[in-house]
């Protein structure tokens, strides 16, 4: 939501499947997708990346975090 407040026209938000429904009601300008793998991120047009808050401390979240950092390099 910070991206929207900062003036972005739209933002991609990748999350776990169980969070999709709750997040989808936040804004029509959010493009919400289930996070699958690094390949998915490579094909997403982005100019900046924001991680967390709300990133859990489980293995899936750790994978999402590490994969995103690798793609962003």
Secondary structure as UniProt FT lines:
FT   HELIX           2..5
FT   TURN            6..7
FT   STRAND          11..15
FT   HELIX           17..19
FT   HELIX           20..24
FT   TURN            28..29
FT   STRAND          30..34
FT   HELIX           38..42
FT   HELIX           59..72
//
